[in-house]
């Protein structure tokens, strides 16, 4: 049997293994020293004052809404992982799904504006697959309507819009799942500029207690831990923070390698009957995913053919969130978002990870060409 080309594979080296081993030897496995180091470098990378390491991007999104006190309607795309909408409900709000630009698969100021009502309190944009949304117009719209803005940057660490990092225009939420541009296994980060906001967020992720165990050990009475609010345990443990710090130091190289693979894909696939990813003027792309668009009639057969060739192709996202049972129960249905629904029937996500070889890319291209030529 031929070797598998997976959809994704994290790039873990000896540096990461050594970093985790050092933490295990230290005996400090809960939130600790490496959290602070990871957060400091992450904030510097994004260009914001504050970064807060958490156990997932989902937790970061929920905390962002809860700290802001959002209870009304929140505009979100349906072309996303379900967590983007779930957090609106778990925070006490109501998700309202908006369309995306079919070329970039990102929301725009226009698609957001079409969903505004007097009950709208917030917007969560999702930077799809490695490319930021056109943030200038979105920020202007949200400011004019006094709407709280969150950037779901789970898929777009290191990409820029007009020279600014995704996650620096509003409250940013990042994922370190193994499919992402860097990984901690499970993990996330919240970025923000407001001091009071970050203080409340830190309390919320740590049972409502305003200081961590690591910080309390340096005080006169380290046993004092009094909750100031009802919070969660959304913290990232020290070993995962050490892994994240090591990965973050390699981010520029990892993203450069993704871009080289994307260039190879473009050269390999340019003559095939499909649409390649488009990059908007003003954006840089970090290719957390490499998605192509094919005719609806051939999409599923092509996916099956790729998988039969042991190539881990997939779809992001089918079904879109508004057509999943948790949301059709709220009244959403077929025809509500025709652009999104059409994309969900036409997209294919090809394997993408920094350690893909030229031979891997060539094999994917050959398999895809064969699949499309037989339809």
C-alpha positions as a LaTeX table, in Angstrom:
\begin{tabular}{lrrr}
\hline
Residue & $x$ (\AA) & $y$ (\AA) & $z$ (\AA) \\
\hline
Unk1 & 0.00 & 0.00 & 0.00 \\
Unk2 & 1.31 & 3.46 & $-0.89$ \\
Unk3 & 2.17 & 5.83 & 1.93 \\
Unk4 & $-0.51$ & 8.20 & 3.11 \\
Unk5 & $-0.29$ & 11.91 & 2.47 \\
Unk6 & $-2.33$ & 13.24 & 5.40 \\
Unk7 & $-4.42$ & 16.39 & 5.31 \\
Unk8 & $-2.05$ & 17.93 & 7.83 \\
Unk9 & 0.87 & 17.04 & 10.05 \\
Unk10 & 2.48 & 19.20 & 12.76 \\
Unk11 & 6.16 & 20.04 & 12.42 \\
Unk12 & 7.66 & 18.93 & 15.73 \\
Unk13 & 11.43 & 18.84 & 16.15 \\
Unk14 & 14.00 & 18.21 & 18.84 \\
Unk15 & 13.66 & 21.78 & 20.13 \\
Unk16 & 10.03 & 21.15 & 21.05 \\
Unk17 & 10.79 & 17.76 & 22.60 \\
Unk18 & 13.58 & 19.26 & 24.69 \\
Unk19 & 11.39 & 22.17 & 25.83 \\
Unk20 & 8.68 & 19.83 & 27.07 \\
Unk21 & 11.24 & 17.55 & 28.73 \\
Unk22 & 12.69 & 20.52 & 30.61 \\
Unk23 & 9.26 & 21.38 & 31.99 \\
Unk24 & 8.60 & 17.81 & 33.07 \\
Unk25 & 11.93 & 17.74 & 34.87 \\
Unk26 & 11.06 & 21.00 & 36.63 \\
Unk27 & 7.95 & 19.41 & 38.14 \\
Unk28 & 5.84 & 22.51 & 37.41 \\
Unk29 & 3.13 & 21.18 & 35.08 \\
Unk30 & 0.28 & 23.64 & 35.70 \\
Unk31 & 0.15 & 27.25 & 34.48 \\
Unk32 & 3.70 & 28.51 & 34.98 \\
Unk33 & 6.81 & 30.29 & 33.76 \\
Unk34 & 6.49 & 29.25 & 30.12 \\
Unk35 & 2.99 & 30.69 & 29.91 \\
Unk36 & 4.43 & 34.14 & 30.59 \\
Unk37 & 7.25 & 33.65 & 28.08 \\
Unk38 & 4.86 & 32.35 & 25.42 \\
Unk39 & 2.40 & 35.20 & 26.01 \\
Unk40 & 5.13 & 37.86 & 25.87 \\
Unk41 & 6.53 & 36.64 & 22.55 \\
Unk42 & 3.04 & 36.16 & 21.11 \\
Unk43 & 1.98 & 39.70 & 22.01 \\
Unk44 & 5.16 & 41.04 & 20.39 \\
Unk45 & 4.55 & 38.94 & 17.27 \\
Unk46 & 0.97 & 40.21 & 16.84 \\
Unk47 & 1.87 & 43.77 & 17.85 \\
Unk48 & $-0.47$ & 44.15 & 20.82 \\
Unk49 & 0.09 & 44.79 & 24.54 \\
Unk50 & $-1.63$ & 41.67 & 25.87 \\
Unk51 & $-1.79$ & 37.96 & 25.04 \\
Unk52 & $-3.43$ & 35.35 & 27.27 \\
Unk53 & $-2.72$ & 31.64 & 26.78 \\
Unk54 & $-5.75$ & 29.37 & 27.09 \\
Unk55 & $-6.76$ & 25.75 & 26.55 \\
Unk56 & $-8.43$ & 26.45 & 23.17 \\
Unk57 & $-9.48$ & 29.11 & 20.70 \\
Unk58 & $-13.07$ & 28.21 & 21.58 \\
Unk59 & $-12.43$ & 29.27 & 25.18 \\
Unk60 & $-10.84$ & 32.51 & 23.98 \\
Unk61 & $-13.87$ & 33.33 & 21.84 \\
Unk62 & $-16.28$ & 32.61 & 24.69 \\
Unk63 & $-14.25$ & 34.66 & 27.16 \\
Unk64 & $-14.12$ & 37.58 & 24.73 \\
Unk65 & $-17.91$ & 37.71 & 24.52 \\
Unk66 & $-18.43$ & 37.21 & 28.25 \\
Unk67 & $-15.94$ & 39.89 & 29.27 \\
Unk68 & $-17.70$ & 42.30 & 26.91 \\
Unk69 & $-21.10$ & 41.31 & 28.33 \\
Unk70 & $-22.58$ & 40.38 & 24.95 \\
Unk71 & $-26.11$ & 38.95 & 25.24 \\
Unk72 & $-27.78$ & 40.08 & 22.02 \\
Unk73 & $-27.26$ & 39.17 & 18.37 \\
Unk74 & $-23.77$ & 38.39 & 17.14 \\
Unk75 & $-23.08$ & 38.30 & 13.41 \\
Unk76 & $-20.87$ & 35.35 & 12.40 \\
Unk77 & $-20.11$ & 33.58 & 9.11 \\
Unk78 & $-21.50$ & 30.11 & 8.52 \\
Unk79 & $-18.35$ & 29.24 & 6.53 \\
Unk80 & $-16.44$ & 28.28 & 9.68 \\
Unk81 & $-15.97$ & 25.60 & 12.30 \\
Unk82 & $-19.05$ & 25.29 & 14.50 \\
Unk83 & $-17.22$ & 26.67 & 17.57 \\
Unk84 & $-17.52$ & 30.22 & 16.21 \\
Unk85 & $-21.29$ & 30.03 & 16.54 \\
Unk86 & $-21.40$ & 27.77 & 19.59 \\
Unk87 & $-19.60$ & 30.33 & 21.75 \\
Unk88 & $-22.26$ & 32.90 & 21.01 \\
Unk89 & $-24.88$ & 30.59 & 22.47 \\
Unk90 & $-22.78$ & 29.50 & 25.45 \\
Unk91 & $-22.11$ & 33.16 & 26.25 \\
Unk92 & $-25.84$ & 33.89 & 26.19 \\
Unk93 & $-26.19$ & 35.55 & 22.79 \\
Unk94 & $-27.87$ & 34.72 & 19.48 \\
Unk95 & $-25.79$ & 33.92 & 16.39 \\
Unk96 & $-26.90$ & 35.54 & 13.13 \\
Unk97 & $-25.21$ & 34.02 & 10.09 \\
Unk98 & $-23.87$ & 36.17 & 7.27 \\
Unk99 & $-22.58$ & 35.49 & 3.78 \\
Unk100 & $-18.95$ & 35.47 & 2.65 \\
Unk101 & $-17.16$ & 36.76 & $-0.41$ \\
Unk102 & $-16.98$ & 33.71 & $-2.71$ \\
Unk103 & $-13.46$ & 34.58 & $-3.90$ \\
Unk104 & $-11.76$ & 34.82 & $-0.48$ \\
Unk105 & $-14.38$ & 32.92 & 1.60 \\
Unk106 & $-14.16$ & 35.80 & 4.09 \\
Unk107 & $-16.87$ & 38.07 & 5.46 \\
Unk108 & $-16.84$ & 41.68 & 4.29 \\
Unk109 & $-18.26$ & 44.92 & 5.63 \\
Unk110 & $-21.09$ & 44.56 & 3.10 \\
Unk111 & $-22.06$ & 41.01 & 4.12 \\
Unk112 & $-22.00$ & 42.07 & 7.77 \\
Unk113 & $-24.05$ & 45.23 & 7.12 \\
Unk114 & $-26.75$ & 43.17 & 5.42 \\
Unk115 & $-27.40$ & 41.37 & 8.73 \\
Unk116 & $-27.50$ & 44.33 & 11.10 \\
Unk117 & $-30.58$ & 44.80 & 13.26 \\
Unk118 & $-31.31$ & 46.96 & 16.32 \\
Unk119 & $-30.43$ & 43.86 & 18.40 \\
Unk120 & $-26.91$ & 43.44 & 16.97 \\
Unk121 & $-24.26$ & 43.80 & 19.66 \\
Unk122 & $-21.15$ & 42.17 & 18.21 \\
Unk123 & $-19.44$ & 40.73 & 15.14 \\
Unk124 & $-17.07$ & 37.78 & 14.95 \\
Unk125 & $-15.09$ & 37.73 & 11.72 \\
Unk126 & $-13.31$ & 34.53 & 10.68 \\
Unk127 & $-10.08$ & 34.84 & 8.71 \\
Unk128 & $-10.58$ & 31.83 & 6.43 \\
Unk129 & $-7.80$ & 29.35 & 5.75 \\
Unk130 & $-4.86$ & 31.69 & 6.25 \\
Unk131 & $-6.04$ & 34.97 & 4.68 \\
Unk132 & $-7.29$ & 37.94 & 6.73 \\
Unk133 & $-10.54$ & 39.71 & 6.06 \\
Unk134 & $-10.47$ & 43.26 & 4.69 \\
Unk135 & $-10.37$ & 44.71 & 8.17 \\
Unk136 & $-10.31$ & 48.47 & 7.54 \\
Unk137 & $-13.90$ & 48.62 & 6.32 \\
Unk138 & $-15.06$ & 46.11 & 8.94 \\
Unk139 & $-13.50$ & 48.08 & 11.79 \\
Unk140 & $-15.03$ & 51.30 & 10.43 \\
Unk141 & $-18.48$ & 49.70 & 10.24 \\
Unk142 & $-18.29$ & 48.26 & 13.75 \\
Unk143 & $-17.06$ & 51.53 & 15.21 \\
Unk144 & $-19.87$ & 53.46 & 13.50 \\
Unk145 & $-22.47$ & 51.09 & 14.97 \\
Unk146 & $-20.75$ & 50.71 & 18.38 \\
Unk147 & $-20.40$ & 46.95 & 17.87 \\
Unk148 & $-17.94$ & 44.76 & 19.75 \\
Unk149 & $-15.57$ & 43.12 & 17.26 \\
Unk150 & $-13.76$ & 39.79 & 17.62 \\
Unk151 & $-11.30$ & 38.27 & 15.16 \\
Unk152 & $-11.46$ & 34.50 & 14.95 \\
Unk153 & $-7.85$ & 34.11 & 13.82 \\
Unk154 & $-7.68$ & 30.36 & 14.43 \\
Unk155 & $-6.53$ & 29.74 & 10.85 \\
Unk156 & $-4.43$ & 32.81 & 10.19 \\
Unk157 & $-1.48$ & 33.21 & 12.55 \\
Unk158 & 1.20 & 35.34 & 10.92 \\
Unk159 & $-0.87$ & 36.74 & 8.04 \\
Unk160 & $-1.38$ & 40.47 & 7.57 \\
Unk161 & $-3.90$ & 42.95 & 6.23 \\
Unk162 & $-2.35$ & 46.21 & 5.04 \\
Unk163 & 0.79 & 45.32 & 6.98 \\
Unk164 & $-0.96$ & 44.64 & 10.30 \\
Unk165 & $-1.19$ & 41.19 & 11.85 \\
Unk166 & $-4.50$ & 39.37 & 11.95 \\
Unk167 & $-5.67$ & 39.53 & 15.54 \\
Unk168 & $-4.41$ & 43.09 & 16.10 \\
Unk169 & $-7.46$ & 45.00 & 14.81 \\
Unk170 & $-9.79$ & 43.89 & 17.63 \\
Unk171 & $-9.86$ & 41.15 & 20.25 \\
Unk172 & $-7.99$ & 38.30 & 18.56 \\
Unk173 & $-8.56$ & 34.59 & 19.21 \\
Unk174 & $-6.07$ & 31.99 & 17.97 \\
Unk175 & $-5.94$ & 28.19 & 17.84 \\
Unk176 & $-2.96$ & 25.86 & 18.33 \\
Unk177 & $-4.73$ & 22.65 & 17.30 \\
Unk178 & $-2.40$ & 20.29 & 15.39 \\
Unk179 & $-3.85$ & 21.44 & 12.03 \\
Unk180 & $-2.86$ & 25.06 & 12.66 \\
Unk181 & 0.25 & 27.08 & 11.75 \\
Unk182 & 1.81 & 26.32 & 15.14 \\
Unk183 & 0.57 & 23.76 & 17.64 \\
Unk184 & 0.41 & 23.02 & 21.35 \\
Unk185 & $-1.75$ & 19.93 & 20.78 \\
Unk186 & $-4.77$ & 21.69 & 22.23 \\
Unk187 & $-4.53$ & 25.37 & 23.04 \\
Unk188 & $-5.44$ & 28.93 & 22.19 \\
Unk189 & $-4.57$ & 32.57 & 22.75 \\
Unk190 & $-6.54$ & 35.77 & 23.26 \\
Unk191 & $-4.98$ & 39.10 & 22.25 \\
Unk192 & $-6.23$ & 42.56 & 23.17 \\
Unk193 & $-5.13$ & 46.15 & 23.75 \\
Unk194 & $-7.27$ & 47.13 & 26.76 \\
Unk195 & $-5.73$ & 46.66 & 30.21 \\
Unk196 & $-9.03$ & 46.29 & 32.09 \\
Unk197 & $-10.29$ & 43.79 & 29.50 \\
Unk198 & $-7.22$ & 41.58 & 29.84 \\
Unk199 & $-7.39$ & 41.66 & 33.66 \\
Unk200 & $-10.99$ & 40.48 & 33.61 \\
Unk201 & $-10.22$ & 37.85 & 30.98 \\
Unk202 & $-7.36$ & 36.46 & 33.10 \\
Unk203 & $-9.66$ & 36.17 & 36.09 \\
Unk204 & $-12.36$ & 34.49 & 34.02 \\
Unk205 & $-10.04$ & 31.74 & 32.76 \\
Unk206 & $-8.78$ & 31.00 & 36.27 \\
Unk207 & $-11.93$ & 30.38 & 38.36 \\
Unk208 & $-12.42$ & 34.11 & 38.86 \\
Unk209 & $-9.22$ & 34.38 & 40.93 \\
Unk210 & $-7.10$ & 37.38 & 40.03 \\
Unk211 & $-3.68$ & 35.76 & 40.54 \\
Unk212 & $-2.18$ & 32.49 & 39.33 \\
Unk213 & $-0.61$ & 29.81 & 41.51 \\
Unk214 & 2.74 & 30.65 & 39.91 \\
Unk215 & 2.41 & 34.32 & 40.87 \\
Unk216 & 1.05 & 33.60 & 44.36 \\
Unk217 & 4.10 & 31.50 & 45.25 \\
Unk218 & 6.09 & 34.72 & 45.23 \\
Unk219 & 3.82 & 36.46 & 47.75 \\
Unk220 & 3.89 & 36.50 & 51.53 \\
Unk221 & 0.67 & 34.48 & 51.86 \\
Unk222 & 0.58 & 32.21 & 48.77 \\
Unk223 & $-2.36$ & 30.21 & 50.12 \\
Unk224 & $-4.80$ & 33.12 & 49.67 \\
Unk225 & $-6.97$ & 32.52 & 46.60 \\
Unk226 & $-10.26$ & 34.38 & 46.60 \\
Unk227 & $-12.56$ & 34.45 & 43.59 \\
Unk228 & $-13.76$ & 37.89 & 42.51 \\
Unk229 & $-16.18$ & 36.53 & 39.93 \\
Unk230 & $-17.61$ & 33.21 & 38.72 \\
Unk231 & $-15.04$ & 31.93 & 36.26 \\
Unk232 & $-13.83$ & 28.89 & 34.33 \\
Unk233 & $-10.71$ & 26.76 & 34.21 \\
Unk234 & $-9.57$ & 27.64 & 30.69 \\
Unk235 & $-5.84$ & 27.76 & 31.46 \\
Unk236 & $-3.02$ & 26.33 & 29.38 \\
Unk237 & $-0.59$ & 24.05 & 31.26 \\
Unk238 & 3.11 & 24.86 & 31.42 \\
Unk239 & 4.35 & 21.99 & 29.15 \\
Unk240 & 2.04 & 23.06 & 26.33 \\
Unk241 & 3.14 & 26.67 & 26.72 \\
Unk242 & 6.75 & 25.51 & 26.38 \\
Unk243 & 5.80 & 23.67 & 23.19 \\
Unk244 & 4.01 & 26.76 & 21.89 \\
Unk245 & 6.96 & 29.02 & 22.65 \\
Unk246 & 9.30 & 26.74 & 20.72 \\
Unk247 & 6.86 & 26.58 & 17.80 \\
Unk248 & 6.28 & 30.34 & 17.76 \\
Unk249 & 10.00 & 30.97 & 17.33 \\
Unk250 & 9.74 & 29.00 & 14.07 \\
Unk251 & 6.54 & 30.65 & 12.81 \\
Unk252 & 8.12 & 32.71 & 10.02 \\
Unk253 & 9.94 & 29.67 & 8.65 \\
Unk254 & 6.89 & 27.39 & 8.94 \\
Unk255 & 4.71 & 29.92 & 7.12 \\
Unk256 & 7.35 & 30.47 & 4.43 \\
Unk257 & 7.39 & 26.74 & 3.81 \\
Unk258 & 3.59 & 26.72 & 3.52 \\
Unk259 & 3.81 & 29.47 & 0.91 \\
Unk260 & 6.37 & 27.50 & $-1.11$ \\
Unk261 & 4.06 & 24.49 & $-1.09$ \\
Unk262 & 1.17 & 26.72 & $-2.19$ \\
Unk263 & 3.32 & 27.98 & $-5.09$ \\
Unk264 & 4.04 & 24.37 & $-6.11$ \\
Unk265 & 0.34 & 23.57 & $-5.98$ \\
Unk266 & $-0.45$ & 26.56 & $-8.18$ \\
Unk267 & 2.11 & 25.50 & $-10.77$ \\
Unk268 & 0.88 & 21.90 & $-10.68$ \\
Unk269 & $-2.85$ & 22.64 & $-10.83$ \\
Unk270 & $-3.04$ & 25.74 & $-13.02$ \\
Unk271 & $-4.19$ & 23.85 & $-16.14$ \\
Unk272 & $-6.90$ & 21.83 & $-14.37$ \\
Unk273 & $-10.64$ & 22.73 & $-14.41$ \\
Unk274 & $-10.71$ & 24.32 & $-10.96$ \\
Unk275 & $-10.38$ & 27.64 & $-9.17$ \\
Unk276 & $-7.24$ & 28.27 & $-7.14$ \\
Unk277 & $-7.26$ & 30.34 & $-3.93$ \\
Unk278 & $-7.38$ & 34.09 & $-4.53$ \\
Unk279 & $-5.35$ & 36.55 & $-2.47$ \\
Unk280 & $-6.93$ & 39.96 & $-1.98$ \\
Unk281 & $-4.88$ & 43.08 & $-2.60$ \\
Unk282 & $-3.52$ & 44.19 & 0.76 \\
Unk283 & $-3.50$ & 40.69 & 2.26 \\
Unk284 & $-0.78$ & 38.15 & 2.88 \\
Unk285 & $-1.65$ & 34.46 & 3.09 \\
Unk286 & $-0.22$ & 31.79 & 5.42 \\
Unk287 & $-2.09$ & 28.80 & 3.92 \\
Unk288 & $-3.32$ & 27.05 & 7.01 \\
Unk289 & $-5.42$ & 25.35 & 4.35 \\
Unk290 & $-5.10$ & 25.12 & 0.58 \\
Unk291 & $-8.64$ & 25.07 & $-0.79$ \\
Unk292 & $-9.67$ & 24.71 & $-4.40$ \\
Unk293 & $-13.09$ & 25.04 & $-6.00$ \\
Unk294 & $-14.44$ & 22.55 & $-8.56$ \\
Unk295 & $-17.79$ & 21.97 & $-10.21$ \\
Unk296 & $-20.38$ & 20.70 & $-7.78$ \\
Unk297 & $-21.04$ & 17.55 & $-9.85$ \\
Unk298 & $-17.42$ & 16.40 & $-9.61$ \\
Unk299 & $-16.54$ & 17.46 & $-6.06$ \\
Unk300 & $-17.60$ & 14.34 & $-4.17$ \\
Unk301 & $-16.29$ & 11.85 & $-6.76$ \\
Unk302 & $-12.97$ & 13.73 & $-6.82$ \\
Unk303 & $-12.73$ & 13.57 & $-3.04$ \\
Unk304 & $-13.39$ & 9.84 & $-3.05$ \\
Unk305 & $-10.76$ & 9.35 & $-5.76$ \\
Unk306 & $-8.15$ & 11.29 & $-3.81$ \\
Unk307 & $-8.89$ & 9.30 & $-0.68$ \\
Unk308 & $-8.70$ & 6.04 & $-2.64$ \\
Unk309 & $-5.19$ & 7.15 & $-3.60$ \\
Unk310 & $-4.39$ & 7.53 & 0.13 \\
Unk311 & $-4.46$ & 11.32 & $-0.02$ \\
Unk312 & $-6.16$ & 12.96 & 2.94 \\
Unk313 & $-8.29$ & 15.55 & 1.16 \\
Unk314 & $-11.29$ & 17.01 & 2.97 \\
Unk315 & $-13.83$ & 19.88 & 2.88 \\
Unk316 & $-14.00$ & 23.07 & 4.92 \\
Unk317 & $-16.82$ & 23.46 & 5.65 \\
Unk318 & $-19.61$ & 21.05 & 4.70 \\
Unk319 & $-22.24$ & 21.37 & 5.96 \\
Unk320 & $-21.88$ & 25.06 & 6.81 \\
Unk321 & $-22.84$ & 25.84 & 10.38 \\
Unk322 & $-26.32$ & 27.19 & 9.67 \\
Unk323 & $-27.29$ & 23.83 & 8.12 \\
Unk324 & $-26.15$ & 21.76 & 11.10 \\
Unk325 & $-28.88$ & 20.36 & 13.37 \\
Unk326 & $-28.06$ & 22.63 & 16.31 \\
Unk327 & $-28.91$ & 25.63 & 14.11 \\
Unk328 & $-31.59$ & 24.31 & 11.77 \\
Unk329 & $-33.49$ & 23.81 & 15.04 \\
Unk330 & $-33.36$ & 27.61 & 15.37 \\
Unk331 & $-35.00$ & 28.08 & 11.99 \\
Unk332 & $-32.02$ & 28.27 & 9.63 \\
Unk333 & $-32.31$ & 26.26 & 6.43 \\
Unk334 & $-31.37$ & 25.66 & 2.81 \\
Unk335 & $-31.38$ & 28.82 & 0.71 \\
Unk336 & $-30.65$ & 31.23 & 3.56 \\
Unk337 & $-27.01$ & 31.70 & 2.49 \\
Unk338 & $-26.69$ & 30.71 & $-1.18$ \\
Unk339 & $-23.06$ & 31.78 & $-1.63$ \\
Unk340 & $-21.94$ & 29.87 & 1.45 \\
Unk341 & $-24.03$ & 26.82 & 0.55 \\
Unk342 & $-22.63$ & 26.76 & $-2.98$ \\
Unk343 & $-19.04$ & 26.97 & $-1.72$ \\
Unk344 & $-19.69$ & 24.14 & 0.72 \\
Unk345 & $-20.70$ & 21.94 & $-2.24$ \\
Unk346 & $-17.71$ & 22.91 & $-4.42$ \\
Unk347 & $-14.67$ & 23.25 & $-2.17$ \\
Unk348 & $-11.90$ & 20.69 & $-1.67$ \\
Unk349 & $-9.18$ & 21.12 & 0.95 \\
Unk350 & $-5.91$ & 19.57 & $-0.20$ \\
Unk351 & $-3.10$ & 18.39 & 2.10 \\
Unk352 & $-1.03$ & 21.27 & 3.45 \\
Unk353 & 1.74 & 21.16 & 6.05 \\
Unk354 & 5.30 & 22.52 & 6.17 \\
Unk355 & 7.03 & 19.17 & 5.72 \\
Unk356 & 5.27 & 18.25 & 2.47 \\
Unk357 & 7.80 & 17.30 & $-0.20$ \\
Unk358 & 7.76 & 18.27 & $-3.87$ \\
Unk359 & 6.95 & 14.64 & $-4.59$ \\
Unk360 & 3.94 & 14.80 & $-2.27$ \\
Unk361 & 2.59 & 17.87 & $-4.07$ \\
Unk362 & 3.19 & 16.23 & $-7.46$ \\
Unk363 & 1.36 & 13.10 & $-6.32$ \\
Unk364 & $-1.65$ & 15.12 & $-5.14$ \\
Unk365 & $-1.71$ & 16.99 & $-8.45$ \\
Unk366 & $-1.50$ & 13.79 & $-10.50$ \\
Unk367 & $-4.27$ & 12.14 & $-8.51$ \\
Unk368 & $-6.50$ & 15.20 & $-8.79$ \\
Unk369 & $-5.88$ & 15.53 & $-12.52$ \\
Unk370 & $-6.83$ & 11.89 & $-13.00$ \\
Unk371 & $-9.96$ & 12.32 & $-10.87$ \\
Unk372 & $-11.14$ & 15.39 & $-12.77$ \\
Unk373 & $-10.37$ & 14.00 & $-16.23$ \\
Unk374 & $-12.59$ & 10.95 & $-15.69$ \\
Unk375 & $-15.72$ & 12.95 & $-14.81$ \\
\hline
\end{tabular}
